[in-house]
Amino acid sequence: MTATPIGVEISCDGPDEQTDCPESAAVRASFNSVTARQVRADGRDQGWTVRRRAGRLRDLCPTCRRPASA
Ligand SMILES: [Zn+2]
């Protein structure tokens, strides 16, 4: 086994496939959160969502969660 990673950074995947997140947001992980699962749980507390898109999981920050009306 390799050493346990110190932390996981989960960043926003943006409102859609071609658009980067306008906020360049990332989940602020709590001290106790080490795994991606734990950090995603922190993100949910902060309003993040995980959405399945094209067979992959995409993390969306609170800003990107709602499609911006152009
Ligand atoms: Zn975003």
N, CA, C, O and the ligand as a Tripos MOL2 file, in Angstrom:
@<TRIPOS>MOLECULE
protein
  281   279    71     0     0
PROTEIN
NO_CHARGES

@<TRIPOS>ATOM
      1 N           0.8340   -1.2030    0.0000 N.3       1 MET1
      2 CA          0.0000    0.0000    0.0000 C.3       1 MET1
      3 C           0.8680    1.2520    0.0000 C.2       1 MET1
      4 O           1.9190    1.3020    0.6380 O.2       1 MET1
      5 N           0.4140    2.2340   -0.7110 N.am      2 THR2
      6 CA          1.0850    3.5220   -0.6570 C.3       2 THR2
      7 C           0.5330    4.3300    0.5090 C.2       2 THR2
      8 O          -0.4990    3.9960    1.0900 O.2       2 THR2
      9 N           1.2370    5.3830    0.8280 N.am      3 ALA3
     10 CA          0.8060    6.2190    1.9340 C.3       3 ALA3
     11 C          -0.5410    6.8820    1.6160 C.2       3 ALA3
     12 O          -0.8680    7.1440    0.4590 O.2       3 ALA3
     13 N          -1.2870    7.1350    2.6510 N.am      4 THR4
     14 CA         -2.5560    7.8350    2.4840 C.3       4 THR4
     15 C          -2.3030    9.2610    2.0070 C.2       4 THR4
     16 O          -1.4980    9.9810    2.5970 O.2       4 THR4
     17 N          -2.9710    9.6600    0.9660 N.am      5 PRO5
     18 CA         -2.7820   11.0370    0.5010 C.3       5 PRO5
     19 C          -3.1960   12.0420    1.5710 C.2       5 PRO5
     20 O          -4.1210   11.8120    2.3500 O.2       5 PRO5
     21 N          -2.4900   13.1420    1.5800 N.am      6 ILE6
     22 CA         -2.7740   14.1710    2.5870 C.3       6 ILE6
     23 C          -4.1560   14.7800    2.3770 C.2       6 ILE6
     24 O          -4.8770   15.0680    3.3320 O.2       6 ILE6
     25 N          -4.5030   14.9670    1.1290 N.am      7 GLY7
     26 CA         -5.7980   15.5860    0.8780 C.3       7 GLY7
     27 C          -6.1750   15.4660   -0.5760 C.2       7 GLY7
     28 O          -5.3580   15.1040   -1.4220 O.2       7 GLY7
     29 N          -7.3920   15.7680   -0.8460 N.am      8 VAL8
     30 CA         -7.9180   15.7080   -2.2010 C.3       8 VAL8
     31 C          -8.4930   17.0650   -2.5380 C.2       8 VAL8
     32 O          -9.2210   17.6630   -1.7470 O.2       8 VAL8
     33 N          -8.1590   17.5380   -3.7140 N.am      9 GLU9
     34 CA         -8.7610   18.7860   -4.1480 C.3       9 GLU9
     35 C          -9.7940   18.4850   -5.2160 C.2       9 GLU9
     36 O          -9.5080   17.8280   -6.2160 O.2       9 GLU9
     37 N         -10.9820   18.9730   -4.9860 N.am     10 ILE10
     38 CA        -12.0420   18.8080   -5.9710 C.3      10 ILE10
     39 C         -12.3930   20.1870   -6.4940 C.2      10 ILE10
     40 O         -12.8280   21.0660   -5.7490 O.2      10 ILE10
     41 N         -12.1960   20.3540   -7.7850 N.am     11 SER11
     42 CA        -12.4880   21.6590   -8.3740 C.3      11 SER11
     43 C         -13.7160   21.5550   -9.2670 C.2      11 SER11
     44 O         -14.1120   20.4720   -9.6970 O.2      11 SER11
     45 N         -14.2960   22.7020   -9.5260 N.am     12 CYS12
     46 CA        -15.5200   22.7400  -10.3150 C.3      12 CYS12
     47 C         -15.2280   22.3830  -11.7680 C.2      12 CYS12
     48 O         -14.2320   22.8240  -12.3420 O.2      12 CYS12
     49 N         -16.1060   21.5810  -12.3490 N.am     13 ASP13
     50 CA        -15.9500   21.1980  -13.7520 C.3      13 ASP13
     51 C         -16.6870   22.1310  -14.6970 C.2      13 ASP13
     52 O         -16.7020   21.9030  -15.9070 O.2      13 ASP13
     53 N         -17.2830   23.1550  -14.1720 N.am     14 GLY14
     54 CA        -17.8850   24.1670  -15.0350 C.3      14 GLY14
     55 C         -19.3100   23.8520  -15.4270 C.2      14 GLY14
     56 O         -19.7770   22.7230  -15.2800 O.2      14 GLY14
     57 N         -19.9870   24.8540  -15.9220 N.am     15 PRO15
     58 CA        -21.4130   24.7080  -16.2420 C.3      15 PRO15
     59 C         -21.6780   23.7470  -17.3830 C.2      15 PRO15
     60 O         -22.7430   23.1310  -17.4210 O.2      15 PRO15
     61 N         -20.7640   23.5980  -18.2980 N.am     16 ASP16
     62 CA        -20.9420   22.6070  -19.3550 C.3      16 ASP16
     63 C         -19.5990   22.1320  -19.8710 C.2      16 ASP16
     64 O         -18.5510   22.5350  -19.3680 O.2      16 ASP16
     65 N         -19.6370   21.2770  -20.8720 N.am     17 GLU17
     66 CA        -18.4340   20.5720  -21.3070 C.3      17 GLU17
     67 C         -17.3730   21.5240  -21.8420 C.2      17 GLU17
     68 O         -16.1800   21.2880  -21.6530 O.2      17 GLU17
     69 N         -17.7900   22.5910  -22.5050 N.am     18 GLN18
     70 CA        -16.8410   23.4830  -23.1740 C.3      18 GLN18
     71 C         -16.4820   24.7120  -22.3400 C.2      18 GLN18
     72 O         -15.5810   25.4690  -22.7020 O.2      18 GLN18
     73 N         -17.1700   24.9040  -21.2510 N.am     19 THR19
     74 CA        -17.0020   26.1510  -20.5130 C.3      19 THR19
     75 C         -16.3000   25.8970  -19.1860 C.2      19 THR19
     76 O         -16.7100   25.0390  -18.4040 O.2      19 THR19
     77 N         -15.2560   26.6430  -18.9500 N.am     20 ASP20
     78 CA        -14.5970   26.5340  -17.6570 C.3      20 ASP20
     79 C         -15.4240   27.2510  -16.6040 C.2      20 ASP20
     80 O         -16.2230   28.1380  -16.9060 O.2      20 ASP20
     81 N         -15.2130   26.8480  -15.3730 N.am     21 CYS21
     82 CA        -15.9390   27.4830  -14.2940 C.3      21 CYS21
     83 C         -15.5550   28.9600  -14.2060 C.2      21 CYS21
     84 O         -14.3750   29.2920  -14.0970 O.2      21 CYS21
     85 N         -16.5500   29.8410  -14.2520 N.am     22 PRO22
     86 CA        -16.2450   31.2780  -14.1760 C.3      22 PRO22
     87 C         -15.6760   31.6630  -12.8160 C.2      22 PRO22
     88 O         -15.0270   32.6990  -12.6740 O.2      22 PRO22
     89 N         -15.9190   30.8400  -11.8410 N.am     23 GLU23
     90 CA        -15.4800   31.1650  -10.4930 C.3      23 GLU23
     91 C         -14.1440   30.5080  -10.1620 C.2      23 GLU23
     92 O         -13.5040   30.8640   -9.1720 O.2      23 GLU23
     93 N         -13.7250   29.5540  -10.9820 N.am     24 SER24
     94 CA        -12.5640   28.7310  -10.6580 C.3      24 SER24
     95 C         -12.6510   28.2100   -9.2270 C.2      24 SER24
     96 O         -11.6880   28.2530   -8.4610 O.2      24 SER24
     97 N         -13.8010   27.7350   -8.9110 N.am     25 ALA25
     98 CA        -14.0820   27.3630   -7.5390 C.3      25 ALA25
     99 C         -13.5190   25.9910   -7.2100 C.2      25 ALA25
    100 O         -13.3770   25.1300   -8.0780 O.2      25 ALA25
    101 N         -13.2110   25.8150   -5.9690 N.am     26 ALA26
    102 CA        -12.8120   24.5100   -5.4730 C.3      26 ALA26
    103 C         -13.4320   24.3000   -4.1020 C.2      26 ALA26
    104 O         -13.6430   25.2400   -3.3360 O.2      26 ALA26
    105 N         -13.7170   23.0360   -3.8200 N.am     27 VAL27
    106 CA        -14.2880   22.7190   -2.5160 C.3      27 VAL27
    107 C         -13.2840   23.0520   -1.4250 C.2      27 VAL27
    108 O         -12.1110   22.6890   -1.5090 O.2      27 VAL27
    109 N         -13.7470   23.7280   -0.4320 N.am     28 ARG28
    110 CA        -12.9030   23.9340    0.7340 C.3      28 ARG28
    111 C         -13.0940   22.7470    1.6630 C.2      28 ARG28
    112 O         -14.1450   22.5850    2.2840 O.2      28 ARG28
    113 N         -12.0720   21.9320    1.7460 N.am     29 ALA29
    114 CA        -12.1780   20.7230    2.5400 C.3      29 ALA29
    115 C         -11.9420   21.0320    4.0130 C.2      29 ALA29
    116 O         -11.1150   21.8700    4.3720 O.2      29 ALA29
    117 N         -12.6820   20.3430    4.8350 N.am     30 SER30
    118 CA        -12.4480   20.4960    6.2600 C.3      30 SER30
    119 C         -11.2100   19.7010    6.6510 C.2      30 SER30
    120 O         -10.7260   18.8780    5.8750 O.2      30 SER30
    121 N         -10.7050   19.9420    7.8320 N.am     31 PHE31
    122 CA         -9.4620   19.3060    8.2580 C.3      31 PHE31
    123 C          -9.5710   17.7880    8.2700 C.2      31 PHE31
    124 O          -8.5920   17.0850    8.0200 O.2      31 PHE31
    125 N         -10.7470   17.2960    8.5570 N.am     32 ASN32
    126 CA        -10.9030   15.8570    8.7110 C.3      32 ASN32
    127 C         -11.1200   15.1370    7.3890 C.2      32 ASN32
    128 O         -11.1320   13.9070    7.3440 O.2      32 ASN32
    129 N         -11.2870   15.8860    6.3320 N.am     33 SER33
    130 CA        -11.6230   15.2570    5.0650 C.3      33 SER33
    131 C         -10.3590   14.9350    4.2860 C.2      33 SER33
    132 O          -9.5530   15.8170    3.9910 O.2      33 SER33
    133 N         -10.2010   13.6770    3.9620 N.am     34 VAL34
    134 CA         -8.9930   13.2160    3.2820 C.3      34 VAL34
    135 C          -9.3440   12.6330    1.9180 C.2      34 VAL34
    136 O          -8.6990   12.9510    0.9190 O.2      34 VAL34
    137 N         -10.3440   11.7990    1.8780 N.am     35 THR35
    138 CA        -10.6660   11.1350    0.6220 C.3      35 THR35
    139 C         -11.5740   12.0090   -0.2330 C.2      35 THR35
    140 O         -12.2090   12.9460    0.2490 O.2      35 THR35
    141 N         -11.6120   11.6710   -1.5090 N.am     36 ALA36
    142 CA        -12.4820   12.4180   -2.4210 C.3      36 ALA36
    143 C         -13.9260   12.3480   -1.9470 C.2      36 ALA36
    144 O         -14.6720   13.3200   -2.0630 O.2      36 ALA36
    145 N         -14.3180   11.2010   -1.4140 N.am     37 ARG37
    146 CA        -15.6850   11.0520   -0.9250 C.3      37 ARG37
    147 C         -15.9520   12.0250    0.2160 C.2      37 ARG37
    148 O         -17.0100   12.6510    0.2750 O.2      37 ARG37
    149 N         -14.9940   12.1460    1.1120 N.am     38 GLN38
    150 CA        -15.1800   13.0390    2.2500 C.3      38 GLN38
    151 C         -15.2080   14.4980    1.8120 C.2      38 GLN38
    152 O         -15.9940   15.3000    2.3160 O.2      38 GLN38
    153 N         -14.3230   14.8280    0.8540 N.am     39 VAL39
    154 CA        -14.2900   16.2100    0.3830 C.3      39 VAL39
    155 C         -15.5840   16.5420   -0.3560 C.2      39 VAL39
    156 O         -16.1010   17.6540   -0.2460 O.2      39 VAL39
    157 N         -16.1070   15.5650   -1.1150 N.am     40 ARG40
    158 CA        -17.3900   15.8160   -1.7840 C.3      40 ARG40
    159 C         -18.4940   16.0390   -0.7600 C.2      40 ARG40
    160 O         -19.4020   16.8380   -0.9890 O.2      40 ARG40
    161 N         -18.4230   15.3460    0.3520 N.am     41 ALA41
    162 CA        -19.4110   15.5710    1.4020 C.3      41 ALA41
    163 C         -19.2980   16.9920    1.9340 C.2      41 ALA41
    164 O         -20.3080   17.6420    2.2020 O.2      41 ALA41
    165 N         -18.0640   17.4740    2.0860 N.am     42 ASP42
    166 CA        -17.8790   18.8790    2.4800 C.3      42 ASP42
    167 C         -18.5060   19.7900    1.4330 C.2      42 ASP42
    168 O         -19.1740   20.7690    1.7680 O.2      42 ASP42
    169 N         -18.2880   19.4650    0.1750 N.am     43 GLY43
    170 CA        -18.8120   20.2810   -0.9030 C.3      43 GLY43
    171 C         -20.3290   20.3570   -0.8640 C.2      43 GLY43
    172 O         -20.9100   21.4150   -1.1060 O.2      43 GLY43
    173 N         -20.9620   19.2440   -0.5640 N.am     44 ARG44
    174 CA        -22.4230   19.2670   -0.4980 C.3      44 ARG44
    175 C         -22.8970   20.2260    0.5840 C.2      44 ARG44
    176 O         -23.9100   20.9070    0.4280 O.2      44 ARG44
    177 N         -22.1540   20.2690    1.6800 N.am     45 ASP45
    178 CA        -22.5050   21.2270    2.7380 C.3      45 ASP45
    179 C         -22.3950   22.6580    2.2370 C.2      45 ASP45
    180 O         -23.0940   23.5520    2.7170 O.2      45 ASP45
    181 N         -21.5100   22.8660    1.2680 N.am     46 GLN46
    182 CA        -21.2790   24.2180    0.7520 C.3      46 GLN46
    183 C         -22.0970   24.4960   -0.5040 C.2      46 GLN46
    184 O         -21.9370   25.5400   -1.1360 O.2      46 GLN46
    185 N         -22.9640   23.5700   -0.8610 N.am     47 GLY47
    186 CA        -23.8620   23.8060   -1.9800 C.3      47 GLY47
    187 C         -23.4030   23.1860   -3.2910 C.2      47 GLY47
    188 O         -23.9850   23.4520   -4.3430 O.2      47 GLY47
    189 N         -22.3700   22.3680   -3.2350 N.am     48 TRP48
    190 CA        -21.8910   21.7150   -4.4530 C.3      48 TRP48
    191 C         -22.7780   20.5220   -4.7860 C.2      48 TRP48
    192 O         -23.4420   19.9450   -3.9250 O.2      48 TRP48
    193 N         -22.7620   20.1770   -6.0690 N.am     49 THR49
    194 CA        -23.4630   18.9800   -6.4910 C.3      49 THR49
    195 C         -22.5390   18.1560   -7.3750 C.2      49 THR49
    196 O         -21.5980   18.6740   -7.9750 O.2      49 THR49
    197 N         -22.8280   16.8730   -7.4390 N.am     50 VAL50
    198 CA        -22.1160   15.9900   -8.3530 C.3      50 VAL50
    199 C         -23.1190   15.4960   -9.3750 C.2      50 VAL50
    200 O         -24.1750   14.9690   -9.0260 O.2      50 VAL50
    201 N         -22.7840   15.6660  -10.6130 N.am     51 ARG51
    202 CA        -23.7130   15.3360  -11.6800 C.3      51 ARG51
    203 C         -23.0440   14.3730  -12.6290 C.2      51 ARG51
    204 O         -21.8620   14.5250  -12.9390 O.2      51 ARG51
    205 N         -23.7800   13.3840  -13.0950 N.am     52 ARG52
    206 CA        -23.2100   12.4570  -14.0630 C.3      52 ARG52
    207 C         -23.4500   13.0050  -15.4620 C.2      52 ARG52
    208 O         -24.5820   13.2710  -15.8650 O.2      52 ARG52
    209 N         -22.3500   13.1650  -16.1880 N.am     53 ARG53
    210 CA        -22.4610   13.7190  -17.5320 C.3      53 ARG53
    211 C         -21.5540   12.9190  -18.4430 C.2      53 ARG53
    212 O         -20.3530   12.8110  -18.1990 O.2      53 ARG53
    213 N         -22.1280   12.3620  -19.4850 N.am     54 ALA54
    214 CA        -21.3730   11.5640  -20.4520 C.3      54 ALA54
    215 C         -20.6020   10.4500  -19.7470 C.2      54 ALA54
    216 O         -19.4580   10.1520  -20.0910 O.2      54 ALA54
    217 N         -21.2440    9.8500  -18.7690 N.am     55 GLY55
    218 CA        -20.6600    8.7050  -18.0970 C.3      55 GLY55
    219 C         -19.5940    9.0440  -17.0780 C.2      55 GLY55
    220 O         -19.0100    8.1440  -16.4740 O.2      55 GLY55
    221 N         -19.3260   10.3390  -16.8730 N.am     56 ARG56
    222 CA        -18.3260   10.7240  -15.8860 C.3      56 ARG56
    223 C         -18.9630   11.6280  -14.8510 C.2      56 ARG56
    224 O         -19.9370   12.3290  -15.1260 O.2      56 ARG56
    225 N         -18.3990   11.6000  -13.6600 N.am     57 LEU57
    226 CA        -18.9160   12.4550  -12.6060 C.3      57 LEU57
    227 C         -18.3050   13.8380  -12.7250 C.2      57 LEU57
    228 O         -17.0900   13.9890  -12.8560 O.2      57 LEU57
    229 N         -19.1560   14.8340  -12.6790 N.am     58 ARG58
    230 CA        -18.7050   16.2210  -12.7480 C.3      58 ARG58
    231 C         -19.0910   16.9150  -11.4560 C.2      58 ARG58
    232 O         -20.2160   16.7870  -10.9730 O.2      58 ARG58
    233 N         -18.1510   17.6430  -10.9130 N.am     59 ASP59
    234 CA        -18.4320   18.4120   -9.7090 C.3      59 ASP59
    235 C         -18.8170   19.8290  -10.1170 C.2      59 ASP59
    236 O         -18.1370   20.4730  -10.9160 O.2      59 ASP59
    237 N         -19.9100   20.2890   -9.5560 N.am     60 LEU60
    238 CA        -20.3850   21.6260   -9.8940 C.3      60 LEU60
    239 C         -20.4770   22.4680   -8.6300 C.2      60 LEU60
    240 O         -21.0750   22.0620   -7.6340 O.2      60 LEU60
    241 N         -19.8740   23.6430   -8.6920 N.am     61 CYS61
    242 CA        -19.9450   24.5500   -7.5610 C.3      61 CYS61
    243 C         -21.3320   25.2040   -7.5250 C.2      61 CYS61
    244 O         -22.0910   25.0940   -8.4890 O.2      61 CYS61
    245 N         -21.6630   25.8740   -6.4330 N.am     62 PRO62
    246 CA        -22.9950   26.4840   -6.3160 C.3      62 PRO62
    247 C         -23.3170   27.4280   -7.4640 C.2      62 PRO62
    248 O         -24.4800   27.5620   -7.8460 O.2      62 PRO62
    249 N         -22.3060   28.0840   -8.0170 N.am     63 THR63
    250 CA        -22.5530   29.0230   -9.1120 C.3      63 THR63
    251 C         -22.9290   28.2870  -10.3940 C.2      63 THR63
    252 O         -23.8310   28.7180  -11.1130 O.2      63 THR63
    253 N         -22.2550   27.1950  -10.6800 N.am     64 CYS64
    254 CA        -22.4720   26.4760  -11.9230 C.3      64 CYS64
    255 C         -23.6530   25.5080  -11.8370 C.2      64 CYS64
    256 O         -24.1200   24.9920  -12.8520 O.2      64 CYS64
    257 N         -24.1140   25.2770  -10.6440 N.am     65 ARG65
    258 CA        -25.1860   24.3160  -10.4660 C.3      65 ARG65
    259 C         -26.4140   24.7470  -11.2520 C.2      65 ARG65
    260 O         -27.0960   23.9250  -11.8650 O.2      65 ARG65
    261 N         -26.6820   26.0360  -11.2260 N.am     66 ARG66
    262 CA        -27.8050   26.5500  -12.0160 C.3      66 ARG66
    263 C         -27.2580   27.1020  -13.3270 C.2      66 ARG66
    264 O         -26.3280   27.9090  -13.3180 O.2      66 ARG66
    265 N         -27.8200   26.6790  -14.4450 N.am     67 PRO67
    266 CA        -27.3490   27.1890  -15.7360 C.3      67 PRO67
    267 C         -27.5190   28.7020  -15.8030 C.2      67 PRO67
    268 O         -28.5880   29.2370  -15.5080 O.2      67 PRO67
    269 N         -26.4530   29.3720  -16.1920 N.am     68 ALA68
    270 CA        -26.5320   30.8150  -16.3040 C.3      68 ALA68
    271 C         -27.3980   31.1970  -17.4970 C.2      68 ALA68
    272 O         -27.1820   30.7160  -18.6090 O.2      68 ALA68
    273 N         -28.3490   32.0400  -17.2680 N.am     69 SER69
    274 CA        -29.1910   32.5050  -18.3620 C.3      69 SER69
    275 C         -28.4680   33.5980  -19.1290 C.2      69 SER69
    276 O         -28.2610   34.6990  -18.6190 O.2      69 SER69
    277 N         -28.0870   33.2860  -20.3530 N.am     70 ALA70
    278 CA        -27.2640   34.2070  -21.1250 C.3      70 ALA70
    279 C         -28.0490   35.4340  -21.5580 C.2      70 ALA70
    280 O         -27.5010   36.3150  -22.2210 O.2      70 ALA70
    281 ZN        -18.2570   26.3880  -10.9800 Zn       71 ZN71
@<TRIPOS>BOND
     1     1     2 1
     2     2     3 1
     3     3     4 2
     4     3     5 am
     5     5     6 1
     6     6     7 1
     7     7     8 2
     8     7     9 am
     9     9    10 1
    10    10    11 1
    11    11    12 2
    12    11    13 am
    13    13    14 1
    14    14    15 1
    15    15    16 2
    16    15    17 am
    17    17    18 1
    18    18    19 1
    19    19    20 2
    20    19    21 am
    21    21    22 1
    22    22    23 1
    23    23    24 2
    24    23    25 am
    25    25    26 1
    26    26    27 1
    27    27    28 2
    28    27    29 am
    29    29    30 1
    30    30    31 1
    31    31    32 2
    32    31    33 am
    33    33    34 1
    34    34    35 1
    35    35    36 2
    36    35    37 am
    37    37    38 1
    38    38    39 1
    39    39    40 2
    40    39    41 am
    41    41    42 1
    42    42    43 1
    43    43    44 2
    44    43    45 am
    45    45    46 1
    46    46    47 1
    47    47    48 2
    48    47    49 am
    49    49    50 1
    50    50    51 1
    51    51    52 2
    52    51    53 am
    53    53    54 1
    54    54    55 1
    55    55    56 2
    56    55    57 am
    57    57    58 1
    58    58    59 1
    59    59    60 2
    60    59    61 am
    61    61    62 1
    62    62    63 1
    63    63    64 2
    64    63    65 am
    65    65    66 1
    66    66    67 1
    67    67    68 2
    68    67    69 am
    69    69    70 1
    70    70    71 1
    71    71    72 2
    72    71    73 am
    73    73    74 1
    74    74    75 1
    75    75    76 2
    76    75    77 am
    77    77    78 1
    78    78    79 1
    79    79    80 2
    80    79    81 am
    81    81    82 1
    82    82    83 1
    83    83    84 2
    84    83    85 am
    85    85    86 1
    86    86    87 1
    87    87    88 2
    88    87    89 am
    89    89    90 1
    90    90    91 1
    91    91    92 2
    92    91    93 am
    93    93    94 1
    94    94    95 1
    95    95    96 2
    96    95    97 am
    97    97    98 1
    98    98    99 1
    99    99   100 2
   100    99   101 am
   101   101   102 1
   102   102   103 1
   103   103   104 2
   104   103   105 am
   105   105   106 1
   106   106   107 1
   107   107   108 2
   108   107   109 am
   109   109   110 1
   110   110   111 1
   111   111   112 2
   112   111   113 am
   113   113   114 1
   114   114   115 1
   115   115   116 2
   116   115   117 am
   117   117   118 1
   118   118   119 1
   119   119   120 2
   120   119   121 am
   121   121   122 1
   122   122   123 1
   123   123   124 2
   124   123   125 am
   125   125   126 1
   126   126   127 1
   127   127   128 2
   128   127   129 am
   129   129   130 1
   130   130   131 1
   131   131   132 2
   132   131   133 am
   133   133   134 1
   134   134   135 1
   135   135   136 2
   136   135   137 am
   137   137   138 1
   138   138   139 1
   139   139   140 2
   140   139   141 am
   141   141   142 1
   142   142   143 1
   143   143   144 2
   144   143   145 am
   145   145   146 1
   146   146   147 1
   147   147   148 2
   148   147   149 am
   149   149   150 1
   150   150   151 1
   151   151   152 2
   152   151   153 am
   153   153   154 1
   154   154   155 1
   155   155   156 2
   156   155   157 am
   157   157   158 1
   158   158   159 1
   159   159   160 2
   160   159   161 am
   161   161   162 1
   162   162   163 1
   163   163   164 2
   164   163   165 am
   165   165   166 1
   166   166   167 1
   167   167   168 2
   168   167   169 am
   169   169   170 1
   170   170   171 1
   171   171   172 2
   172   171   173 am
   173   173   174 1
   174   174   175 1
   175   175   176 2
   176   175   177 am
   177   177   178 1
   178   178   179 1
   179   179   180 2
   180   179   181 am
   181   181   182 1
   182   182   183 1
   183   183   184 2
   184   183   185 am
   185   185   186 1
   186   186   187 1
   187   187   188 2
   188   187   189 am
   189   189   190 1
   190   190   191 1
   191   191   192 2
   192   191   193 am
   193   193   194 1
   194   194   195 1
   195   195   196 2
   196   195   197 am
   197   197   198 1
   198   198   199 1
   199   199   200 2
   200   199   201 am
   201   201   202 1
   202   202   203 1
   203   203   204 2
   204   203   205 am
   205   205   206 1
   206   206   207 1
   207   207   208 2
   208   207   209 am
   209   209   210 1
   210   210   211 1
   211   211   212 2
   212   211   213 am
   213   213   214 1
   214   214   215 1
   215   215   216 2
   216   215   217 am
   217   217   218 1
   218   218   219 1
   219   219   220 2
   220   219   221 am
   221   221   222 1
   222   222   223 1
   223   223   224 2
   224   223   225 am
   225   225   226 1
   226   226   227 1
   227   227   228 2
   228   227   229 am
   229   229   230 1
   230   230   231 1
   231   231   232 2
   232   231   233 am
   233   233   234 1
   234   234   235 1
   235   235   236 2
   236   235   237 am
   237   237   238 1
   238   238   239 1
   239   239   240 2
   240   239   241 am
   241   241   242 1
   242   242   243 1
   243   243   244 2
   244   243   245 am
   245   245   246 1
   246   246   247 1
   247   247   248 2
   248   247   249 am
   249   249   250 1
   250   250   251 1
   251   251   252 2
   252   251   253 am
   253   253   254 1
   254   254   255 1
   255   255   256 2
   256   255   257 am
   257   257   258 1
   258   258   259 1
   259   259   260 2
   260   259   261 am
   261   261   262 1
   262   262   263 1
   263   263   264 2
   264   263   265 am
   265   265   266 1
   266   266   267 1
   267   267   268 2
   268   267   269 am
   269   269   270 1
   270   270   271 1
   271   271   272 2
   272   271   273 am
   273   273   274 1
   274   274   275 1
   275   275   276 2
   276   275   277 am
   277   277   278 1
   278   278   279 1
   279   279   280 2
@<TRIPOS>SUBSTRUCTURE
     1 MET1         2 RESIDUE 1 A MET
     2 THR2         6 RESIDUE 1 A THR
     3 ALA3        10 RESIDUE 1 A ALA
     4 THR4        14 RESIDUE 1 A THR
     5 PRO5        18 RESIDUE 1 A PRO
     6 ILE6        22 RESIDUE 1 A ILE
     7 GLY7        26 RESIDUE 1 A GLY
     8 VAL8        30 RESIDUE 1 A VAL
     9 GLU9        34 RESIDUE 1 A GLU
    10 ILE10       38 RESIDUE 1 A ILE
    11 SER11       42 RESIDUE 1 A SER
    12 CYS12       46 RESIDUE 1 A CYS
    13 ASP13       50 RESIDUE 1 A ASP
    14 GLY14       54 RESIDUE 1 A GLY
    15 PRO15       58 RESIDUE 1 A PRO
    16 ASP16       62 RESIDUE 1 A ASP
    17 GLU17       66 RESIDUE 1 A GLU
    18 GLN18       70 RESIDUE 1 A GLN
    19 THR19       74 RESIDUE 1 A THR
    20 ASP20       78 RESIDUE 1 A ASP
    21 CYS21       82 RESIDUE 1 A CYS
    22 PRO22       86 RESIDUE 1 A PRO
    23 GLU23       90 RESIDUE 1 A GLU
    24 SER24       94 RESIDUE 1 A SER
    25 ALA25       98 RESIDUE 1 A ALA
    26 ALA26      102 RESIDUE 1 A ALA
    27 VAL27      106 RESIDUE 1 A VAL
    28 ARG28      110 RESIDUE 1 A ARG
    29 ALA29      114 RESIDUE 1 A ALA
    30 SER30      118 RESIDUE 1 A SER
    31 PHE31      122 RESIDUE 1 A PHE
    32 ASN32      126 RESIDUE 1 A ASN
    33 SER33      130 RESIDUE 1 A SER
    34 VAL34      134 RESIDUE 1 A VAL
    35 THR35      138 RESIDUE 1 A THR
    36 ALA36      142 RESIDUE 1 A ALA
    37 ARG37      146 RESIDUE 1 A ARG
    38 GLN38      150 RESIDUE 1 A GLN
    39 VAL39      154 RESIDUE 1 A VAL
    40 ARG40      158 RESIDUE 1 A ARG
    41 ALA41      162 RESIDUE 1 A ALA
    42 ASP42      166 RESIDUE 1 A ASP
    43 GLY43      170 RESIDUE 1 A GLY
    44 ARG44      174 RESIDUE 1 A ARG
    45 ASP45      178 RESIDUE 1 A ASP
    46 GLN46      182 RESIDUE 1 A GLN
    47 GLY47      186 RESIDUE 1 A GLY
    48 TRP48      190 RESIDUE 1 A TRP
    49 THR49      194 RESIDUE 1 A THR
    50 VAL50      198 RESIDUE 1 A VAL
    51 ARG51      202 RESIDUE 1 A ARG
    52 ARG52      206 RESIDUE 1 A ARG
    53 ARG53      210 RESIDUE 1 A ARG
    54 ALA54      214 RESIDUE 1 A ALA
    55 GLY55      218 RESIDUE 1 A GLY
    56 ARG56      222 RESIDUE 1 A ARG
    57 LEU57      226 RESIDUE 1 A LEU
    58 ARG58      230 RESIDUE 1 A ARG
    59 ASP59      234 RESIDUE 1 A ASP
    60 LEU60      238 RESIDUE 1 A LEU
    61 CYS61      242 RESIDUE 1 A CYS
    62 PRO62      246 RESIDUE 1 A PRO
    63 THR63      250 RESIDUE 1 A THR
    64 CYS64      254 RESIDUE 1 A CYS
    65 ARG65      258 RESIDUE 1 A ARG
    66 ARG66      262 RESIDUE 1 A ARG
    67 PRO67      266 RESIDUE 1 A PRO
    68 ALA68      270 RESIDUE 1 A ALA
    69 SER69      274 RESIDUE 1 A SER
    70 ALA70      278 RESIDUE 1 A ALA
    71 ZN71       281 GROUP 0 **** ****
